[in-house]
Amino acid sequence: MPHSTFEKFLPAAGTLAGILFAISGYVARTPEKASDNPVTAMSGYESQNLIALIAAALFAVTMAFFAVGIRQALRSGEPRESTYSSAAFAGGVMVAVTSAFNAWIMISLIDAVDGKDVPTAHVLSTLGIDSWLPFMAAAAVLLLSTGLGGLRTAVLPRWLAIVTVVLGACCLGGPTGFLVWFAMPVWCIATSVVLVRRQAAETLAPRNAQSVSA
């Protein structure tokens, strides 16, 4: 059965999500420590932070669509109840919501810095610095469920499924979670490419079967 344009977009959204995650994380210029003065630290980086803010918000959108694509792929390989696929979808939604909240904090921080409201900017800056905790919790659910589901259903190549499980475990290891933050863009793009190719193969299979029978 041929896939609709929307269905084709779902796994491909992971590539966009990976690019947007990298932009939002690497372009932003915000305080690195709670003791830093946000007004001073962010001065002169207005354009960069605006780009990072937009990228974070768009990442939340594309990640939500990608979560549906992951669920769809895992569900196709589950014989009975949708266990891994449902857990992976929940994790993807958690990651998207976390990113949306981070974008909310960022735009509020930018407004506070523009208004020279240092006390408020300090509070928002601290929230932004510590936002890694909810992200790691969300990423752990997404990665562990996707990796284990990929191994169980063979939807993902074995190497990618194992790497995904390892990244999910790193989310639970405290400092090792920072490896996930750097690896997340690459994981999104790699998983997206695999799922897009798998979807294309599923579309071609019926056509090849019809050609042989003819």
N, CA and C of each residue as an Amber inpcrd file, in Angstrom:
protein
   642
   0.8440000  -1.1960000   0.0000000   0.0000000   0.0000000   0.0000000
   0.8810000   1.2490000   0.0000000   0.6990000   2.1540000  -0.9680000
   1.5410000   3.3470000  -1.0210000   1.2890000   4.2720000   0.1640000
   2.3540000   4.9440000   0.5850000   2.2460000   5.8610000   1.7240000
   1.8550000   7.2510000   1.2390000   1.0720000   7.9340000   2.0520000
   0.6950000   9.3090000   1.7230000   1.8880000  10.2310000   1.9680000
   1.7640000  11.4580000   1.4800000   2.8420000  12.4360000   1.6770000
   3.0990000  12.6750000   3.1600000   2.0350000  12.7320000   3.9320000
   2.1880000  12.9510000   5.3740000   2.9100000  11.7810000   6.0280000
   2.5610000  10.5620000   5.6380000   3.2090000   9.3650000   6.1970000
   4.6840000   9.3180000   5.8160000   5.0200000   9.7850000   4.6260000
   6.4200000   9.8400000   4.2090000   7.1900000  10.8840000   5.0050000
   6.4880000  11.9480000   5.4190000   7.1530000  13.0220000   6.1580000
   7.5300000  12.6000000   7.5750000   6.7490000  11.7140000   8.1860000
   6.9510000  11.3580000   9.5940000   8.3680000  10.8580000   9.8940000
   8.8790000   9.8310000   9.2020000  10.2630000   9.4200000   9.4810000
  11.2950000  10.4390000   9.0170000  10.9820000  11.1610000   7.9400000
  11.9150000  12.1710000   7.4320000  12.0470000  13.3500000   8.3850000
  11.0400000  13.5580000   9.2440000  11.0840000  14.6590000  10.2050000
  12.2660000  14.5350000  11.1560000  12.7760000  13.3100000  11.3280000
  13.9230000  13.1110000  12.2000000  15.1670000  13.8300000  11.7090000
  15.3360000  13.8950000  10.3900000  16.4910000  14.6170000   9.8350000
  16.3920000  16.0980000  10.1570000  15.2060000  16.6580000   9.9770000
  14.9980000  18.0640000  10.3320000  15.2050000  18.2720000  11.8250000
  14.7040000  17.3330000  12.6280000  14.8440000  17.4470000  14.0800000
  16.3160000  17.4630000  14.4860000  17.1170000  16.6020000  13.8690000
  18.5370000  16.5580000  14.1990000  19.2490000  17.8560000  13.8620000
  18.9470000  18.4060000  12.6940000  19.5630000  19.6750000  12.2860000
  19.1450000  20.7970000  13.2150000  17.8600000  20.8670000  13.5320000
  17.3500000  21.9320000  14.3960000  17.8960000  21.8140000  15.8150000
  18.0470000  20.5770000  16.3140000  18.6130000  20.3810000  17.6510000
  20.0410000  20.8990000  17.7040000  20.8120000  20.6090000  16.6630000
  22.1960000  21.0760000  16.6110000  22.2640000  22.6030000  16.5840000
  21.3890000  23.2150000  15.7860000  21.3770000  24.6810000  15.7010000
  21.0080000  25.2930000  17.0440000  19.9610000  24.7670000  17.6710000
  19.4960000  25.3380000  18.9350000  20.5340000  25.1950000  20.0360000
  21.2930000  24.1000000  20.0070000  22.2690000  23.8710000  21.0630000
  23.6000000  24.5460000  20.8350000  24.0450000  24.5790000  19.5870000
  25.3800000  25.0840000  19.2970000  25.4260000  26.5730000  18.9990000
  24.3160000  27.1500000  18.6090000  24.2970000  28.5690000  18.2400000
  24.0270000  29.4600000  19.4460000  23.2480000  28.9830000  20.4000000
  22.8430000  29.7960000  21.5530000  24.0530000  30.2630000  22.3590000
  23.9710000  31.4770000  22.8530000  25.0050000  32.0450000  23.7200000
  24.3310000  32.5310000  25.0030000  24.3120000  31.6500000  25.9840000
  23.6770000  31.9460000  27.2690000  24.6880000  31.6910000  28.3860000
  24.4080000  32.1620000  29.6090000  25.3480000  31.9310000  30.7240000
  25.6010000  30.4470000  30.9500000  26.8540000  30.1150000  31.2460000
  27.2200000  28.7240000  31.4980000  27.1270000  28.3650000  32.9750000
  27.1910000  29.3860000  33.8490000  27.1190000  29.1640000  35.2900000
  26.0490000  30.0760000  35.8810000  25.4470000  29.6240000  36.9680000
  24.3840000  30.4070000  37.6060000  24.9020000  31.7340000  38.1310000
  26.1880000  31.8000000  38.4260000  26.7710000  33.0340000  38.9720000
  27.0520000  34.0820000  37.9000000  26.9900000  33.6880000  36.6200000
  27.2580000  34.6410000  35.5350000  26.1330000  35.6600000  35.4170000
  26.4900000  36.8740000  35.0100000  25.4940000  37.9160000  34.7700000
  24.8840000  37.6980000  33.3870000  23.6030000  37.3500000  33.2990000
  22.9870000  37.0610000  31.9960000  23.0400000  38.2350000  31.0350000
  22.8590000  39.4520000  31.5600000  22.8580000  40.6330000  30.7020000
  24.2150000  40.7910000  30.0240000  25.2790000  40.5940000  30.7870000
  26.6270000  40.7130000  30.2320000  26.9480000  39.5540000  29.3030000
  26.5860000  38.3400000  29.7280000  26.9250000  37.1400000  28.9540000
  26.2120000  37.0940000  27.6080000  24.9950000  37.6340000  27.5350000
  24.2040000  37.5390000  26.3120000  24.2620000  38.7910000  25.4580000
  24.9580000  39.7960000  25.9250000  25.0520000  41.0490000  25.1840000
  25.8190000  40.8390000  23.8690000  25.2400000  41.2870000  22.7810000
  25.8780000  41.1620000  21.4770000  25.5360000  39.8790000  20.7440000
  24.7680000  38.9990000  21.3880000  24.4060000  37.7300000  20.7680000
  22.9010000  37.6210000  20.5010000  22.2510000  38.7570000  20.3400000
  20.8000000  38.7660000  20.1700000  20.3480000  37.9420000  18.9610000
  21.0160000  38.1290000  17.8510000  20.6210000  37.4190000  16.6250000
  20.8390000  35.9190000  16.7590000  21.9740000  35.5220000  17.3420000
  22.2670000  34.1020000  17.5140000  21.2420000  33.4370000  18.4280000
  20.9100000  34.1150000  19.5150000  19.9540000  33.5380000  20.4600000
  18.5480000  33.4700000  19.8790000  18.2170000  34.4180000  19.0170000
  16.9160000  34.3750000  18.3500000  16.8370000  33.1760000  17.4130000
  17.9250000  32.9270000  16.6820000  17.9770000  31.7710000  15.7850000
  17.8670000  30.4790000  16.6000000  18.5890000  30.4240000  17.7220000
  18.5470000  29.2340000  18.5790000  17.1480000  29.0180000  19.1460000
  16.4840000  30.0970000  19.5030000  15.1320000  30.0190000  20.0450000
  14.1660000  29.4480000  19.0120000  14.2190000  29.9630000  17.8000000
  13.3410000  29.4800000  16.7320000  13.6280000  28.0120000  16.4360000
  14.9220000  27.6510000  16.4060000  15.2970000  26.2600000  16.1350000
  14.7770000  25.3280000  17.2190000  14.8470000  25.7530000  18.4860000
  14.3570000  24.9160000  19.5900000  12.8560000  24.6920000  19.4850000
  12.1330000  25.7450000  19.1280000  10.6800000  25.6200000  18.9860000
  10.3240000  24.7010000  17.8190000  11.0380000  24.8360000  16.6990000
  10.7730000  23.9850000  15.5370000  11.2070000  22.5450000  15.7970000
  12.2560000  22.3660000  16.6080000  12.6630000  21.0120000  16.9830000
  11.5400000  20.3090000  17.7280000  10.8660000  21.0380000  18.6130000
   9.7470000  20.4500000  19.3610000   8.6730000  19.9450000  18.4000000
   8.4060000  20.7060000  17.3540000   7.3780000  20.3230000  16.3810000
   7.8240000  19.0930000  15.5840000   9.0360000  19.1630000  15.0200000
   9.5090000  18.0540000  14.1910000   9.7410000  16.7880000  15.0140000
  10.1520000  16.9390000  16.2780000  10.3690000  15.7740000  17.1260000
   9.0510000  15.0610000  17.4190000   7.9890000  15.8210000  17.5850000
   6.6710000  15.2170000  17.8270000   6.2470000  14.3820000  16.6190000
   6.4560000  14.9120000  15.4110000   6.1310000  14.1510000  14.1980000
   7.0410000  12.9270000  14.0640000   8.3180000  13.0900000  14.3860000
   9.2660000  11.9860000  14.2960000   8.8930000  10.8730000  15.2720000
   8.3930000  11.2610000  16.4460000   7.9560000  10.2650000  17.4290000
   6.8380000   9.3930000  16.8660000   5.9610000  10.0090000  16.0840000
   4.8940000   9.2400000  15.4420000   5.4930000   8.2790000  14.4150000
   6.5000000   8.7470000  13.6770000   7.1580000   7.8870000  12.6980000
   7.8510000   6.7000000  13.3490000   8.4920000   6.9330000  14.4860000
   9.1470000   5.8450000  15.2170000   8.1060000   4.8530000  15.7130000
   7.0200000   5.3640000  16.2710000   5.9660000   4.4800000  16.7630000
   5.3950000   3.6320000  15.6190000   5.1810000   4.2710000  14.4860000
   4.6190000   3.5700000  13.3310000   5.5290000   2.4280000  12.8900000
   6.8440000   2.6940000  12.8550000   7.7980000   1.6740000  12.4220000
   7.8690000   0.5250000  13.4170000   7.9830000   0.8430000  14.7110000
   8.0730000  -0.2060000  15.7260000   6.7810000  -1.0170000  15.7970000
   5.6560000  -0.3330000  15.6570000   4.3620000  -1.0220000  15.7480000
   4.2070000  -2.0460000  14.6290000   4.7710000  -1.7600000  13.4740000
   4.6380000  -2.6860000  12.3410000   5.3410000  -4.0130000  12.6050000
   6.2980000  -4.0120000  13.5430000   7.0150000  -5.2400000  13.8390000
   6.5730000  -5.9160000  15.1140000   5.6130000  -5.3280000  15.8260000
   5.1230000  -5.9100000  17.0800000   3.9610000  -6.8650000  16.7780000
   4.0680000  -8.0980000  17.2220000   3.0330000  -9.0730000  16.8810000
   1.7090000  -8.8580000  17.6000000   1.7780000  -8.3920000  18.8400000
   0.5320000  -8.2660000  19.6120000   0.3890000  -6.8440000  20.1470000
   0.5840000  -6.6690000  21.4560000   0.3760000  -5.3570000  22.0610000
   1.4710000  -4.3740000  21.6540000   1.0820000  -3.1070000  21.6020000
   2.0310000  -2.0600000  21.1940000   2.7940000  -1.5610000  22.4210000
   3.7580000  -2.3370000  22.8660000   4.5020000  -1.9910000  24.0790000
   5.6620000  -1.0390000  23.7850000   6.6470000  -1.5180000  23.0150000
   7.8130000  -0.6840000  22.7170000   7.4240000   0.5740000  21.9520000
   6.5270000   0.4190000  20.9900000   6.1280000   1.5620000  20.1600000
   5.4300000   2.6340000  20.9950000   4.5990000   2.2220000  21.9250000
   3.8920000   3.1930000  22.7710000   4.8610000   3.9160000  23.7050000
   5.8140000   3.1590000  24.2690000   6.7980000   3.7630000  25.1690000
   7.7020000   4.7340000  24.4140000   8.1100000   4.3430000  23.2010000
   8.9570000   5.2120000  22.3850000   8.2090000   6.4940000  22.0060000
   6.9350000   6.3580000  21.6660000   6.1260000   7.5270000  21.3230000
   6.0120000   8.4690000  22.5260000   5.7870000   7.8790000  23.7160000
   5.7090000   8.6990000  24.9260000   7.0160000   9.4430000  25.1690000
   8.1380000   8.7510000  24.9670000   9.4340000   9.4060000  25.1420000
   9.6620000  10.5210000  24.1440000   9.2680000  10.2920000  22.8910000
   9.4210000  11.3290000  21.8780000   8.5940000  12.5590000  22.1870000
   7.3750000  12.3450000  22.6670000   6.5240000  13.4750000  23.0520000
   7.1360000  14.2170000  24.2400000   7.6970000  13.4550000  25.1890000
   8.3550000  14.0870000  26.3370000   9.5260000  14.9620000  25.8990000
  10.3200000  14.4650000  24.9500000  11.4400000  15.2500000  24.4320000
  10.9310000  16.5180000  23.7490000   9.8580000  16.3910000  22.9650000
   9.2900000  17.5550000  22.2730000   8.7750000  18.5900000  23.2630000
   8.0570000  18.1370000  24.2850000   7.5110000  19.0630000  25.2860000
   8.6380000  19.7420000  26.0550000   9.6750000  18.9770000  26.4030000
  10.8200000  19.5520000  27.1080000  11.4770000  20.6450000  26.2770000
  11.6310000  20.3920000  24.9790000  12.2240000  21.3980000  24.0980000
  11.3390000  22.6380000  24.0010000  10.0300000  22.4320000  23.9760000
   9.1070000  23.5720000  23.9230000   9.2390000  24.4240000  25.1850000
   9.3600000  23.7780000  26.3330000   9.5410000  24.5200000  27.5840000
  10.8860000  25.2430000  27.5990000  11.9300000  24.6040000  27.0520000
  13.2320000  25.2580000  26.9740000  13.1630000  26.5110000  26.0990000
  12.4050000  26.4150000  24.9930000  12.2290000  27.5820000  24.1290000
  11.4640000  28.6760000  24.8650000  10.5030000  28.2700000  25.6840000
   9.7340000  29.2220000  26.4860000  10.6530000  29.9390000  27.4710000
  11.5250000  29.1670000  28.1300000  12.4760000  29.7700000  29.0660000
  13.4100000  30.7250000  28.3300000  13.8510000  30.3060000  27.1430000
  14.7830000  31.1180000  26.3710000  14.1740000  32.4630000  25.9690000
  12.9450000  32.4550000  25.4620000  12.3400000  33.7120000  25.0330000
  12.0700000  34.6220000  26.2360000  11.7350000  34.0160000  27.3810000
  11.5350000  34.8080000  28.5960000  12.8580000  35.4050000  29.0630000
  13.9320000  34.6200000  28.9380000  15.2600000  35.1130000  29.3210000
  15.6900000  36.2600000  28.4220000  15.4380000  36.1180000  27.1230000
  15.7880000  37.1880000  26.1870000  15.0330000  38.4680000  26.5310000
  13.7510000  38.3410000  26.8610000  12.9560000  39.5170000  27.2380000
  13.5010000  40.1590000  28.5100000  13.8870000  39.3480000  29.4880000
  14.4210000  39.8800000  30.7430000  15.7510000  40.5890000  30.5140000
  16.5800000  40.0160000  29.6510000  17.8720000  40.6380000  29.3390000
  17.6610000  41.9560000  28.6010000  16.7250000  41.9670000  27.6570000
  16.4350000  43.2060000  26.9240000  15.9400000  44.2980000  27.8610000
  15.1680000  43.8990000  28.8810000  14.6600000  44.8660000  29.8450000
  15.6070000  45.1580000  30.9840000  16.8260000  44.5870000  30.9300000
  17.8420000  44.7830000  31.9860000  17.3330000  44.3520000  33.3540000
  16.4350000  43.3710000  33.3640000  15.8990000  42.8520000  34.6290000
  16.8110000  41.7200000  35.0930000  17.8770000  42.0850000  35.7960000
  18.9050000  41.1190000  36.1770000  18.3890000  40.0190000  37.1110000
  17.6280000  40.3370000  38.1760000  17.1440000  39.2570000  39.0630000
  16.3060000  38.2080000  38.3210000  15.3790000  38.6700000  37.4840000
  14.5580000  37.7240000  36.7220000  15.4010000  36.9410000  35.7340000
  16.3430000  37.6140000  35.0920000  17.2260000  36.9520000  34.1370000
  18.0640000  35.8750000  34.8230000  18.4920000  36.1340000  36.0660000
  19.2650000  35.1480000  36.8210000  18.4410000  33.8840000  37.0610000
  17.1840000  34.0710000  37.4510000  16.3080000  32.9270000  37.7200000
  16.0940000  32.1140000  36.4510000  15.7690000  32.8040000  35.3610000
  15.5150000  32.1140000  34.0950000  16.7780000  31.4480000  33.5580000
  17.9150000  32.1030000  33.7510000  19.1800000  31.5340000  33.3160000
  19.4910000  30.2440000  34.0700000  19.2270000  30.2500000  35.3700000
  19.4580000  29.0460000  36.1750000  18.5460000  27.9110000  35.7360000
  17.2920000  28.2280000  35.4420000  16.3670000  27.2100000  34.9380000
  16.8760000  26.6180000  33.6180000  17.3940000  27.4960000  32.7530000
  17.9200000  27.0280000  31.4750000  19.1460000  26.1450000  31.6460000
  20.0330000  26.5080000  32.5690000  21.2340000  25.7180000  32.8150000
  20.8820000  24.3250000  33.3200000  19.8520000  24.2470000  34.1540000
  19.4630000  22.9640000  34.7590000  18.4120000  22.2140000  33.9450000
  18.1040000  22.7110000  32.7500000  17.0670000  22.0590000  31.9310000
  17.5300000  20.7230000  31.3590000  18.8010000  20.3900000  31.5590000
  19.3010000  19.0980000  31.0710000  18.6240000  17.9280000  31.7860000
  18.1770000  18.1610000  33.0310000  17.5980000  17.0630000  33.8050000
  16.2970000  16.5320000  33.1870000  15.2860000  17.3790000  32.9170000
  14.0800000  16.8400000  32.2750000  14.3540000  16.3090000  30.8720000
  15.3140000  16.9100000  30.1630000  15.6380000  16.4120000  28.8250000
  16.2090000  15.0070000  28.9000000  17.1010000  14.7530000  29.8590000
  17.7070000  13.4240000  29.9900000  16.6620000  12.3780000  30.3730000
  15.7340000  12.7530000  31.2330000  14.6690000  11.8130000  31.6110000
  13.8230000  11.4480000  30.3960000  13.4890000  12.4580000  29.5980000
  12.6860000  12.2160000  28.3960000  13.4580000  11.4090000  27.3630000
  14.7270000  11.7740000  27.1580000  15.5500000  11.0740000  26.1720000
  15.7730000   9.6180000  26.5710000  15.8680000   9.3540000  27.8710000
  16.0570000   7.9780000  28.3380000  14.8800000   7.1040000  27.9230000
  13.6690000   7.6160000  28.0900000  12.4740000   6.8610000  27.7040000
  12.4630000   6.6140000  26.1960000  12.7470000   7.6620000  25.4270000
  12.7430000   7.5440000  23.9620000  13.7960000   6.5610000  23.4730000
  15.0300000   6.7230000  23.9380000  16.1390000   5.9290000  23.4070000
  16.0760000   4.4760000  23.8540000  15.7950000   4.2490000  25.1240000
  15.7160000   2.8680000  25.6020000  14.5810000   2.1030000  24.9210000
  13.4320000   2.7430000  24.8140000  12.2850000   2.0810000  24.1840000
  12.5360000   1.8230000  22.7010000  13.1010000   2.8070000  22.0220000
  13.3780000   2.6500000  20.5910000  14.4600000   1.5970000  20.3570000
  15.5090000   1.6400000  21.1720000  16.5920000   0.6770000  21.0110000
  16.1630000  -0.7480000  21.3000000  15.4830000  -0.9490000  22.4290000
  15.0110000  -2.2890000  22.7780000  13.9560000  -2.7770000  21.7860000
  13.0870000  -1.8570000  21.3770000  12.0790000  -2.2130000  20.3810000
  12.7060000  -2.5450000  19.0440000  13.7600000  -1.8080000  18.6820000
  14.4560000  -2.0840000  17.4340000  15.1160000  -3.4450000  17.4380000
  15.6670000  -3.8450000  18.5930000  16.2550000  -5.1710000  18.7140000
  15.1830000  -6.2540000  18.6520000  14.0690000  -6.0030000  19.3090000
  12.9980000  -7.0020000  19.3930000  12.3020000  -7.2280000  18.0520000
  12.0550000  -6.1360000  17.3480000  11.2820000  -6.2280000  16.1070000
  12.1520000  -6.2410000  14.8490000  13.4600000  -5.9800000  15.0030000
  14.3850000  -5.9080000  13.8590000  14.0250000  -4.7790000  12.8990000
  13.3170000  -3.7790000  13.4080000  12.9850000  -2.6140000  12.5880000
  14.2290000  -1.7740000  12.3310000  15.1240000  -1.7120000  13.3200000
  16.3770000  -0.9860000  13.1790000  17.5140000  -1.9740000  12.9520000
  18.5580000  -1.5580000  12.2410000  19.7440000  -2.4160000  12.1530000
  20.2700000  -2.6970000  13.5580000  20.8420000  -3.8690000  13.7490000
  21.2700000  -4.2620000  15.0880000  22.2550000  -3.2650000  15.6980000
  23.1760000  -2.7710000  14.8810000  24.1780000  -1.8310000  15.4020000
  23.5340000  -0.5480000  15.8880000  22.5390000  -0.0430000  15.1410000
  21.8710000   1.1940000  15.5290000  21.0230000   0.9760000  16.7740000
  20.3680000  -0.1750000  16.8660000  19.5600000  -0.4760000  18.0470000
  20.4310000  -0.5530000  19.2910000  21.6030000  -1.1760000  19.1740000
  22.5130000  -1.2890000  20.3260000  23.0340000   0.0820000  20.7340000
  23.4390000   0.8810000  19.7560000  23.9070000   2.2420000  20.0520000
  22.8090000   3.0430000  20.7480000  21.5780000   2.8690000  20.3000000
  20.4490000   3.5860000  20.8840000  20.2350000   3.1820000  22.3360000
  20.3400000   1.8860000  22.6240000  20.2050000   1.4180000  24.0090000
  21.3250000   1.9870000  24.8760000  22.5430000   2.0010000  24.3530000
  23.6850000   2.5410000  25.1060000  23.4800000   4.0260000  25.4080000
  23.0050000   4.7790000  24.4200000  22.7350000   6.2010000  24.6430000
  21.6480000   6.3890000  25.6880000  20.6120000   5.5350000  25.6370000
  19.5620000   5.6130000  26.6400000  20.0900000   5.3450000  28.0320000
  21.0020000   4.3560000  28.1580000  21.6130000   4.0610000  29.4530000
  22.4780000   5.2220000  29.9220000  23.1440000   5.8990000  28.9890000
  23.9790000   7.0570000  29.3410000  23.1420000   8.1820000  29.9500000
  21.8820000   8.2860000  29.5120000  20.9970000   9.3110000  30.0670000
  20.7900000   9.1220000  31.5700000  20.9070000   7.8750000  32.0240000
  20.6750000   7.5620000  33.4340000  21.9620000   7.5970000  34.2470000
  23.0750000   7.8900000  33.5890000  24.3720000   7.8310000  34.2620000
  24.9170000   9.1470000  34.7460000  24.0770000  10.1630000  34.8650000
  24.5580000  11.4550000  35.3660000  25.4310000  12.1620000  34.3490000
  26.7420000  12.3070000  34.6310000  27.6390000  13.0250000  33.7040000
  27.6740000  12.4420000  32.3030000  27.4490000  11.1240000  32.1710000
  27.4900000  10.5170000  30.8390000  26.3500000  11.0130000  29.9520000
  25.3470000  11.6380000  30.5690000  24.2350000  12.1700000  29.7940000
  24.6470000  13.2430000  28.8070000  25.7710000  13.9220000  29.0850000
  26.2150000  14.9620000  28.1700000  26.6390000  14.3740000  26.8220000
  27.0380000  13.1040000  26.8080000  27.3610000  12.4480000  25.5470000
  26.1150000  12.3730000  24.6630000  24.9730000  12.1630000  25.3080000
  23.7140000  12.0710000  24.5750000  23.3740000  13.4080000  23.9280000
  23.6450000  14.4760000  24.6510000  23.3370000  15.8130000  24.1330000
  24.1060000  16.0650000  22.8270000  25.3640000  15.6450000  22.7900000
  26.1650000  15.8250000  21.5730000  25.7730000  14.8310000  20.4870000
  25.3500000  13.6290000  20.9010000  25.0370000  12.5870000  19.9300000
  23.6210000  12.6850000  19.3760000  22.7470000  13.4200000  20.0470000
  21.3340000  13.4660000  19.6780000  21.1000000  13.8660000  18.2140000
  21.7650000  14.9080000  17.7020000  21.5240000  15.2690000  16.2950000
  21.8830000  14.1420000  15.3380000  23.0180000  13.4900000  15.5960000
  23.4660000  12.3920000  14.7270000  22.4960000  11.2210000  14.8230000
  22.0310000  10.9200000  16.0390000  21.0910000   9.8070000  16.2130000
  19.7840000  10.0760000  15.4690000  19.2590000  11.2770000  15.5900000
  18.0070000  11.6210000  14.9070000  18.1410000  11.4430000  13.3980000
  19.2370000  11.9510000  12.8420000  19.4330000  11.8770000  11.3960000
  19.6380000  10.4320000  10.9460000  20.4770000   9.6780000  11.6840000
  20.7470000   8.2840000  11.3120000  19.4740000   7.4360000  11.3810000
  18.7110000   7.6030000  12.4530000  17.4750000   6.8360000  12.6020000
  16.4610000   7.2370000  11.5400000  16.4150000   8.5130000  11.2340000
  15.5030000   9.0010000  10.2040000  15.8230000   8.3760000   8.8500000
  17.1000000   8.3580000   8.4940000  17.5080000   7.7900000   7.2070000
  17.1370000   6.3090000   7.1290000  17.3760000   5.5830000   8.2200000
  17.0450000   4.1510000   8.2500000  15.5420000   3.9400000   8.0600000
  14.7300000   4.7260000   8.7630000  13.2810000   4.5500000   8.6760000
  12.7290000   4.9830000   7.3240000  13.3210000   6.0110000   6.7330000
  12.8890000   6.4470000   5.3960000  13.1830000   5.3560000   4.3690000
  14.3580000   4.7720000   4.4530000  14.7210000   3.6930000   3.5220000
  13.8250000   2.4780000   3.7270000  13.5180000   2.1820000   4.9670000
  12.6520000   1.0390000   5.2600000  11.2570000   1.2750000   4.6830000
  10.7770000   2.4960000   4.8390000   9.4590000   2.8340000   4.3100000
   9.4400000   2.7280000   2.7900000  10.5200000   3.1880000   2.1500000
  10.6090000   3.0990000   0.6890000  10.6480000   1.6490000   0.2340000
  11.3540000   0.8010000   0.9800000  11.4190000  -0.6230000   0.6330000
  10.0530000  -1.2780000   0.7640000   9.2830000  -0.8800000   1.7770000
   7.9410000  -1.4290000   1.9550000   7.0350000  -1.0400000   0.7980000
   7.2410000   0.1600000   0.2700000   6.4260000   0.6210000  -0.8580000
   6.7690000  -0.1230000  -2.1380000   8.0670000  -0.4120000  -2.3170000
   8.5110000  -1.0760000  -3.5440000   8.1920000  -2.5630000  -3.5500000
   8.1320000  -3.1710000  -2.3650000   7.9200000  -4.6210000  -2.2880000
   6.6370000  -5.0800000  -2.9960000   5.4790000  -4.4520000  -2.7250000
   4.2600000  -4.8830000  -3.4250000   4.3480000  -4.6950000  -4.9350000
   5.0190000  -3.6130000  -5.3570000   5.1320000  -3.3760000  -6.7930000
   5.9820000  -4.4690000  -7.4570000   7.0700000  -4.8580000  -6.7850000
   7.9300000  -5.9090000  -7.3330000   7.1820000  -7.2380000  -7.3830000
   6.3640000  -7.4850000  -6.3540000   5.5840000  -8.7170000  -6.3200000
   4.5790000  -8.7630000  -7.4690000   3.9550000  -7.6050000  -7.7430000
   2.9800000  -7.5440000  -8.8330000   3.6810000  -7.7530000 -10.1940000
   4.9100000  -7.2140000 -10.2970000   5.6520000  -7.3510000 -11.5660000
   6.0110000  -8.8120000 -11.8130000   6.3970000  -9.5280000 -10.7300000
   6.7660000 -10.9330000 -10.8630000   5.5570000 -11.7800000 -11.2410000
   4.4210000 -11.5110000 -10.5840000   3.2110000 -12.2710000 -10.8600000
   2.6740000 -12.0380000 -12.2620000   2.9010000 -10.7970000 -12.7660000
   2.4720000 -10.4860000 -14.1170000   3.3350000 -11.2120000 -15.1620000
